Amino acid sequence: MAAPKKGRRAPASQGHPGRTLILMLIAMVALVGGMFYSGTLTPRLGIDLAGGTSFTLAAQNQPGKPNAINETNMNTAAGIMERRVNGLGVTESEVQTQGSNHIIVNIPKGTDAKQARQQVGTTAQLAFRPVLTTAAGTKAPEPAPSPSKGGKEGEKATGGKGSQQSASPTPSATAKGRAVTDALKKPSAQPSASASDKPSAQPTPPAPGGTDVPPALQKQFAALNCSTKQSLSLANEQAAGAKPSDPVVACKDDGSQKYVLGPVGVEGTDVKNAKAVFDSQQGQGWIVDMEFTSAGGKKFADITGKLAAKAPPQNQFAIVLDGAVASDPRVNTRLNQGSATISGGFTQQSAEDLANMLSYGALPLSFKIDDETTVTAALGGEQLHAGLIAGAIGLALVVIYLVAYYRGLALVALASLAVSAVLTYTIMTLLGPAIGFALNLPAVCGAIVAIGITADSFIVYFERIRDEIREGRTLRPAVERGWPRARRTILVSDFVSFLAAAVLFIVTVGKVQGFAFTLGLTTLLDVVVVFLFTKPLMTLLARRKFFADGHPWSGLDPKRLGARPPLRRRRTAPTQTKEA
C-alpha cells in the first residue's frame, strides 16, 4: 500500500493580516488621542523657528584667581551651563563660547527666562555656615525676632533615607499661611529629637551685640538692608567674596531675612550628589536629598553635633549659595549618616533648582550677564517655509514616479507614507512635553530625508514581488515568497541609516543632534510601518481580483512584466521490464 503523499508547504505563512492592520489602527488612534488629551496639537519648536531669549555672559576672575579665565575653564563653564539648562527640560538650548571671555546662551521660546538666567549665571559656590543671629531683612534689626522667621518656616534637616534623626521645625504657620503640623505629629525614635505638636517657649536669640557676634560685624548687621534689589545684590557679592574662615553677614535669597553667619563648617565640594524628590511616605512634600563625600560626611556630623546643643537660632545652619542663604534648617540631633535631607517650604521648582545647581557642580568662573535679547523667528520661519516647499516638491515627484511606474501599487505606497506621516507628527508632538524635544530646521531636514528612506523600502518590496511574478508565479505566492528577501534588504538598509543617526547624535551637539534624532526616529518608524502596515495590506490586496488577475493598471500585469510561462514538473512514467 502506497504511503499518502505529503502536501507541499506553503511558500510562507500569510498569518492574519487583518489583525495586524487592526493593531496598527489601534496604536495610531491611541497616539492621536494622547496628543489631543495632552492639549498639545503642534510640535514644540526650537529657537530658530519659534524665537526665544539670548544671553551674553562675560567671565570674571574670582578673588585670589587672577588667571582663571582660560580656554579650559571657559569650555568647562559652557558644558556645565548646557547641562544646567537642559536640566530644565530644554533640549534645544545652544551654549557656545565666543572670543576669550564670553559665552552665548540661546533658550527657545516657552522657557522661563528668569529661571534660565539664574541657572546659567549662578556659580553655585555652596557652603554650610552656622547661624549666629538673624532678623528681618530691613535696615533696623528687630529686638527679638521669632526663630520661626529664620528662612523657610518648617524647614528641617534629617539624616539619610530611613534615618530616625530629625530636626524639629518650629510649630508655626508657613509664609503662605499653611500650618506646619504633620511633621510635628510624627513620633521620633530619640526623645531629644522629638517635637511636640503644640508651640513651646523658645529661648530668645542673642542680640546682635552678643558675645557670639564679632564686634566688627555688629554695625554691618545693623546697617544691612536686604529689602532692595541693589542692597541684596551687594550683600550677596560681599558674602560670596569672604574667606571661608571669616564670619559674614548675609541675606536670604528673597530678601526677607538677614543673618550673621559663622565660619564655613562644610564646603560645597563635600557634597557628592543632590536630587529633588517628593516624600509621600513622611508627608514632607518636596525635599532635597544630599549625599556627602566621606570627608564631608564627617564634617557635617561634627557641625550638626555642635548645633544640636544650642538654642534657636544658633541650632540652625545656613546653606549659602553664592553668598545668599538658600535655606536655614534647624538641627536638634547629630546627623552622621553621610547624607542629609533638607525639607520644609520647598516647592517642586525650588527643590529642583537647588538640586540641579548642586548636582552639576560649580562654575570655575563667575559671570556677569552683559546682554539679554529676544530672538525673533522671522529668519527661521522663512527658511522653514522654503524647506517645506522643497519637501513638497520632492514628495510630489516621488508620487508621480510611483503612479507612473507602479500604477495600482502606488496606492499602497501612498497609504504607507500617510501612516508614517501621522505617526511621525504625533510622536514628535508628544515628545515635546515628555522629554523637551524641540523641532528645529535640521530636524525638519531629517524628516524630509526620511521620505526617501521610507519610499525606498516600498520599492524594494514591490520589486521582489514583481521578480516572483516574472518567474511565473501568481500574485499570492509571489507576495509571500518576495517578503523574506525584501525584509532582509529593508532591515539592513534601515540599520545602516539608524547607526549613522546614532553616531551623529552622540558625537555632535546642538542643532545637528536634532537632525540625527529625527532621522533615527523616522528610520525606526519605517520598520514599523513596513512590517505592520505595508506587508499586511499587500497580503489583503493580493486576494482582490484587480491585483490577483494582473490588471494592466495594477502594476502587476504578467505580460507587461515579461513573465515566463508557469513552471511545470514533467512526470516520467515508470519503465516496465518485459518478461521473457
C-alpha angles and dihedrals in degrees: 000000000000118000115246114261116252115236117244117255119251114258090247138343112269092202119187107311093174093059091048092052091048090051090051091049091051091051091051092048090049093051094046090045090050090051092053092043092054090053091230110117100165131051118260108259127223126235093269091058104030103026125232143172129309124202126196111200124191118209119233129193116249121233110281093014106085095161099044095112103091138127094267095052092044092053090046091051092049091052092050091048091051092051091048094050092045087051085068089061095262107134097168098057118132119217118174138152121247121196119330101309111020134088124195117210120188117192120190121238115274095046119112101255093199092053092045091049090054092048097049098040101043115097091201096221100175128197137164111222128176116244114241098178140337140199141169114297096253128107097256112059117230114243099235113008116196113251088230090072094063102113123301105007112237095023115146139172120230136177126257123308111300093019120135092210112109144156116231117236120224109266097241139112120280123242088267093052097255115135116238101223111126095071091048094054094058112100118235127221090229121056091214091058097046124105131202122233089230123078113260130200111270124204115254110257117245116271120247089259094055125122093259093063117072111237091237090064097047095081092042091051093048093048096042113114117188097174097089127065094233096049092044092053092047092049092050092049093050093047092048091052095050121107116259091240094055126084114238143192114237143172132231111256090250094044095243096117140030127204147192106221130193128226119303112280098182127019123224089240087067090068108096099185141350133192139170116239136170112240106212096160099058094031094234096130118214115006138173116234115206126191118198132208118249092265092041092053091057092048091048091050090052096050094045090048091055095044094049091066094055133084123247131313090019091061088069129090122204121225100216117199114186091336096311124104106242096176138357111194123182124238130202101167138039114269109208104155097106089245137064140195124220110204142165131068095023123134119203091258096048092047092049093046093053094044092046095055093044094047095051094047136231124309113247089226137037117240137205121204105239097177139010118188137170114241116217124216095222096108093042091048091055092048091048091051091051091046093051091050090051090048092049091051091049092048091049091052090050091051092049091050093048093049094046096046106028100026107181092018087062088076089062091049094048092048090051091049090051092051091048091050093051092049093047094049096046094045092049089049093050093045090060097072092026102057103357095257111173125196112230133170096273089050089054088051089052090053091050092050088052090065089068093046092051094045090050091058091054092049092052091053095044092051092051089053092048090049090056091050090051087057089061101261125135121246102262096055089038091058092051097041093046094051100072092051093045092044093059092049093048094049093049092048094047092045091056091049093047092047091052090049092049094050091047091050093051100046099040135064138206122009096357088066088060090058092047093047094051092045091051093046095050091046090057090047089052090060091048093049096046094047100039102032117015097046097045091044091051090050091054094046091051087068092057118096093229092063101025094056091048100244111201090244095047094079089234102084106148093210093051090048093049095242120192121236113274112281112247130187116230114227115210118207114239113257117243123213116224115228118225 
